[in-house]
Amino acid sequence: MTYTAFFDEIRKDDIALAGGKGANLGELSHAGLPVPPGFVLITTAYDAFVEANAIQDTIVGRAANRDRKLDEYGCATPRLRESPRSRLDLHAHLRRSTSSTLTC
């Protein structure tokens, strides 16, 4: 499974996969405009990250409690920020995409 998409692989119809900025950069690239080589981390990466770390219920629960102050969310999320890093190797995907994109 891949977690990245290069700009030349993305079109305006790929918003759900690459987000608005990624889809627009892909469209500009296809139009021949000067877009630096690059890639986006696609939504399947987010989905896999959430699943690998079993944090969907936490995210949904916090999103449902929108009345809390932003400061409270920041203090309540160290587990979401710290523990998941080793459970899904996004780094390997990013290294491959970066090495393909940033050749000198």
KAJOBEL-V851796 format. One record per backbone hydrogen bond with DSSP energy under -0.5 kcal/mol. CO is the residue of the C=O (numbers start at 1). NH is the residue of the N-H. Records with the same first field share a line. If there is no record, write none. Layout:
# KAJOBEL-V851796
CO = NH, NH
This chain:
# KAJOBEL-V851796
3 = 42
5 = 40
6 = 9
7 = 10
11 = 14
12 = 15
14 = 17, 18
15 = 19
17 = 43
18 = 22
19 = 23
20 = 24
21 = 25
22 = 26
23 = 27
24 = 28
25 = 29
26 = 30
27 = 31
28 = 33
29 = 32
33 = 35
38 = 7
40 = 5, 42
42 = 45, 46
43 = 47
44 = 48
45 = 49
46 = 50
47 = 51
48 = 52
49 = 53
50 = 55
51 = 54
55 = 59
56 = 60
57 = 61
58 = 62
59 = 63
60 = 64
61 = 65
64 = 66
65 = 68
69 = 73
70 = 74
71 = 75
72 = 76
73 = 77
74 = 77
77 = 81
78 = 82
79 = 83, 84
82 = 85
83 = 86
84 = 87, 88
88 = 90
89 = 93
90 = 94
91 = 95
92 = 96
93 = 97
94 = 98
95 = 99
96 = 100
97 = 101
98 = 102
